[in-house]
Amino acid sequence: NAGVTQTPKFRILKIGQSMTLQCAQDMNHNYMYWYRQDPGMGLKLIYYSVGAGITDKGEVPNGYNVSRSTTEDFPLRLELAAPSQTSVYFCASSYTDWNTEAFFGQGTRLTVV
Amino acid sequence: GESVGLHLPTLSVQEGDNSIINCAYSNSASDYFIWYKQESGKGPQFIIDIRSNMDKRQGQRVTVLLNKTVKHLSLQIAATQPGDSAVYFCAENLLGSNYKLTFGKGTLLTVNP
């Protein structure tokens, strides 16, 4: 049982480049989330999804886009990378909403130079 | 600013001692709280949760206490082990904001052998 899988684990981008962070879960969870974690800080919600075809903004959505075409996958898109997007990105999933246990991926460390 | 904060950014304990990690929250409407453990290079891992209608909840070697009067949350780890060394985050779920879990900045727990 793989749980939540994120790829890549590390990436360096140049300013203005774009990329997609992949997230997949095999637990048949309805709810999925993208968080970013800056050094020495807690996690901030970027986007979330309550099911296939449904997404919504979190606390810090600017500069990002998401899609949820299947229950399993929830990719995060950076269109024009900026240094402020240097962070560690975590994907998470849960069966229902946050009132139940959420499972996190291992994270993607992104550096924008 | 964030409504969830931690009193101590770092905590160092001897192996076998009990650890207490504290967290303060400012929103009396918060109705659900979670403690996460994050080891270096890994995603957060759920430890224990508590709802606002409870004062105390126990797990394996961990106890969470909730004091709604002073808006304070604590995580107690019994017989702390080297494997407990990690950053511990408390997170707050605001009533009516199920998808916007607010994380504190974290406390680094170091267990000395």
Contacts between the chains, C-beta under 8 A, distances in Angstrom:
chain1	res1	chain2	res2	distance
A	4	B	43	7.6
A	31	B	99	7.8
A	33	B	99	7.4
A	40	B	105	6.6
A	40	B	106	7.7
A	41	B	105	5.6
A	41	B	106	7.8
A	42	B	2	7.2
A	42	B	4	7.5
A	42	B	89	5.7
A	42	B	91	7.6
A	42	B	102	7.8
A	42	B	103	3.1
A	42	B	104	5.3
A	42	B	105	5.2
A	42	B	106	6.1
A	43	B	44	7.1
A	43	B	89	7.5
A	43	B	91	8.0
A	43	B	103	4.6
A	44	B	103	7.5
A	45	B	99	7.0
A	45	B	100	5.9
A	45	B	101	6.9
A	48	B	99	4.8
A	50	B	99	7.7
A	56	B	99	7.2
A	58	B	99	7.0
A	58	B	100	6.5
A	59	B	100	6.3
A	90	B	43	5.3
A	90	B	44	7.2
A	92	B	43	7.6
A	97	B	98	4.1
A	97	B	99	6.5
A	98	B	32	7.0
A	98	B	34	7.7
A	98	B	93	5.1
A	98	B	98	5.4
A	98	B	99	6.6
A	98	B	101	5.0
A	99	B	32	5.4
A	99	B	51	7.9
A	99	B	93	6.8
A	99	B	98	6.9
A	101	B	46	4.6
A	101	B	49	7.4
A	102	B	46	6.6
A	103	B	46	7.6
A	104	B	43	3.3
A	104	B	44	5.0
A	104	B	45	7.1
A	105	B	43	5.4
A	106	B	41	7.7
A	106	B	42	6.0
A	106	B	43	5.4
A	107	B	41	7.7
A	107	B	42	7.3
A	107	B	43	5.4
